[in-house]
Amino acid sequence: MIENVTKAALYVHENLVIRRNRICPEHGYEDRGRICVVTGAHGDELEGQFVCYELIRRINAEKEKLRGTVDIYPALNPLGMDTGVRTVPIMDMDLNHMFPGQKDGTMMDKVIASIVDSLKGAEVVIDVHASDTFVKEIPQARISEEFEDMMVPYAKQLNIDLIWINAATTVHESSLASSMCKLGVPALIMEMGLGNRINREYGEQVVDGILHLMHKLCLWEGEDIPVKEPRIIRNDDISFIRASESGIFMPLAENDTFVTKGTVLGEMIDPLLGEVIYQVKAKCDGRLFTLREHPLAYEGALIGRILKEEKEKSS
Amino acid sequence: MKEQIIFSMKAPYREDFQIKGYSFGKGMKSACILGPIRGNEVQQLYICSQLIKALRELEKNGCITNNKEILVIPCINYYSMNVGRKFWPVDNTDINRMFPGNEEESTSSRIASGLLKAIKDYSYGIQFASFYLNGEFVPHVRMMETGYQNTSLANLFGLPYVVVRKPQPIDTKTLNFNWQNEMTAAFSVYTNSNDQVDEKSAKQAVAAVLRFLTRMGLIKYESHSGYISHIILEEDLSNVSSMKSGIFKRLIETGQEVRYGQELGYVIDPFLGDVVETIVADTEGIVFFSHTEPLVNEGDIVYRLIHRLHE
């Protein structure tokens, strides 16, 4: 059932509508609780679109096995999605830095407060993100240290590769996940892939995970696929590689591969002089789990991240 | 006047990014004045340029107090200004949401870190800032309630109002919040314009800063005493929102006194031309903020009133 979570009239002859698809158990079956999957807070992150589609498709295919309510919100920032921009158009503000909203604030504050109200009471809220347009990520959950004990048990069920505790910018206290946790509603952020792209394999992987979590919460009696055991990491476990000089980054390594100290990950080139400014090298052995996709890199720009001391599993 | 480079960085396609500062006097780091962190803050740039002009003159006449140094950084984010963007042009990050910054992290975090490092030792910090709501404010000094805020000092600017804001999660990454945490007495000064130069309020801002510097004993300057500021808690401002969307016709100017039930503006149907809403004051008081855009969304804040205050 498609529902309007909130609606507000825009300048000229149009409404801003936040919609969700609510799927309930078939008549006669118990409704044991509610899970919410939200995405589209950033208009340049599309990975969650396939997750929504695939989750709805799989549940509808075996709807008689559903034992709880599933609320799916494909676009928290519909105008950003429509225009392909990260922020809320005109305001140019990051929606995920505006939570929990305010009932007497601006139009967007009110819209956000309504979204928050609609999520209250859920067993868990999963906020699906897609990195940004600059770097590519492998599927992971991000949780603030403050809510680690509450959220890690949920994140472990989601068939992801990593659980990153305290990735500061994404779990900032004005984010949806942090705000919901403060209200006592378990919520976490999932990150994967790349902005403006959809990776079907990653999408299928996390939908397997969401259905597994629903199974654990007794909300789903359909197929339950065994999930990966994610590694729990903190900033100290990561070697961050940032541009030491500005230039155009040309990768020579693939993301999600194992590298050794000194491996050349790419070259920073100068298109005016036709020279390599410097070679970007791995500073340690480990799994390259983030890699830059956007070539232009200013000093300080993120080039990659290596998960230290992770060895390739022998087959 | 001494020119110095506060922060610099090479860019692939543009001249090096350099934040420049202009210092007056020598000795104790006494006051630091900052211009635009966002690319649309043209008024703030203009005010800083006029302050530098005034301080140059005062220095020439020996009016900077001995052993006191005043630093003015007229523009931080001119890279965005030159390409018509509000935020850092490469990744659209807001430098004013990156503080305290980190010199090992992202580009805008490095800029924030480099800037704060250069200005954190000044006793007084004054930032010409802009608010997230587009519109017109009564000129005022704004400070965060960090526990270190000092409204008595803010009063010395002699502007009509001092606003104290309880920090929200979104505020903890701003310069003002982090500057105060570095024990600088930090003030944000707002005039009634951002992307246009408003000569009258710019002059008022320049005079307010010179008045403050005089009262803190940093310059010798004869100025009008200004106002005894009215202290307002931001949460006590009364918001007036539109219930309809369309074309907004403002009837009341910022700073005007209004009575309960007075008509403040109209919302006009953008297709049919009919007035679909008459916005009225839900309290008596002074208009602190007004929406100046010609269009309005349902639920937008169109006025903020200082409840029960009279001229």
HADDOCK unambig.tbl for C-alpha pairs under 7 A between the chains (distance, minus, plus):
assign (segid A and resid 8 and name CA) (segid B and resid 298 and name CA) 5.69 0.50 0.50
assign (segid A and resid 9 and name CA) (segid B and resid 244 and name CA) 6.91 0.50 0.50
assign (segid A and resid 9 and name CA) (segid B and resid 245 and name CA) 5.65 0.50 0.50
assign (segid A and resid 9 and name CA) (segid B and resid 297 and name CA) 5.88 0.50 0.50
assign (segid A and resid 9 and name CA) (segid B and resid 298 and name CA) 4.94 0.50 0.50
assign (segid A and resid 10 and name CA) (segid B and resid 245 and name CA) 5.90 0.50 0.50
assign (segid A and resid 10 and name CA) (segid B and resid 297 and name CA) 4.67 0.50 0.50
assign (segid A and resid 10 and name CA) (segid B and resid 298 and name CA) 6.35 0.50 0.50
assign (segid A and resid 11 and name CA) (segid B and resid 245 and name CA) 5.18 0.50 0.50
assign (segid A and resid 11 and name CA) (segid B and resid 246 and name CA) 4.85 0.50 0.50
assign (segid A and resid 11 and name CA) (segid B and resid 295 and name CA) 5.71 0.50 0.50
assign (segid A and resid 11 and name CA) (segid B and resid 296 and name CA) 5.34 0.50 0.50
assign (segid A and resid 11 and name CA) (segid B and resid 297 and name CA) 4.90 0.50 0.50
assign (segid A and resid 12 and name CA) (segid B and resid 246 and name CA) 5.75 0.50 0.50
assign (segid A and resid 12 and name CA) (segid B and resid 270 and name CA) 6.22 0.50 0.50
assign (segid A and resid 97 and name CA) (segid B and resid 170 and name CA) 6.38 0.50 0.50
assign (segid A and resid 105 and name CA) (segid B and resid 301 and name CA) 6.90 0.50 0.50
assign (segid A and resid 106 and name CA) (segid B and resid 299 and name CA) 6.34 0.50 0.50
assign (segid A and resid 106 and name CA) (segid B and resid 300 and name CA) 4.91 0.50 0.50
assign (segid A and resid 106 and name CA) (segid B and resid 301 and name CA) 5.50 0.50 0.50
assign (segid A and resid 107 and name CA) (segid B and resid 297 and name CA) 6.96 0.50 0.50
assign (segid A and resid 107 and name CA) (segid B and resid 298 and name CA) 6.67 0.50 0.50
assign (segid A and resid 107 and name CA) (segid B and resid 299 and name CA) 4.62 0.50 0.50
assign (segid A and resid 107 and name CA) (segid B and resid 300 and name CA) 4.81 0.50 0.50
assign (segid A and resid 173 and name CA) (segid B and resid 169 and name CA) 5.87 0.50 0.50
assign (segid A and resid 174 and name CA) (segid B and resid 169 and name CA) 5.33 0.50 0.50
assign (segid A and resid 174 and name CA) (segid B and resid 170 and name CA) 5.98 0.50 0.50
assign (segid A and resid 246 and name CA) (segid B and resid 10 and name CA) 6.39 0.50 0.50
assign (segid A and resid 246 and name CA) (segid B and resid 11 and name CA) 5.84 0.50 0.50
assign (segid A and resid 246 and name CA) (segid B and resid 12 and name CA) 5.96 0.50 0.50
assign (segid A and resid 247 and name CA) (segid B and resid 12 and name CA) 5.38 0.50 0.50
assign (segid A and resid 298 and name CA) (segid B and resid 11 and name CA) 6.50 0.50 0.50
assign (segid A and resid 298 and name CA) (segid B and resid 107 and name CA) 6.58 0.50 0.50
assign (segid A and resid 299 and name CA) (segid B and resid 107 and name CA) 5.99 0.50 0.50
assign (segid A and resid 300 and name CA) (segid B and resid 104 and name CA) 6.95 0.50 0.50
assign (segid A and resid 300 and name CA) (segid B and resid 105 and name CA) 5.75 0.50 0.50
assign (segid A and resid 300 and name CA) (segid B and resid 106 and name CA) 4.55 0.50 0.50
assign (segid A and resid 300 and name CA) (segid B and resid 107 and name CA) 4.50 0.50 0.50
assign (segid A and resid 301 and name CA) (segid B and resid 106 and name CA) 5.15 0.50 0.50
assign (segid A and resid 301 and name CA) (segid B and resid 107 and name CA) 5.75 0.50 0.50
assign (segid A and resid 302 and name CA) (segid B and resid 106 and name CA) 6.58 0.50 0.50
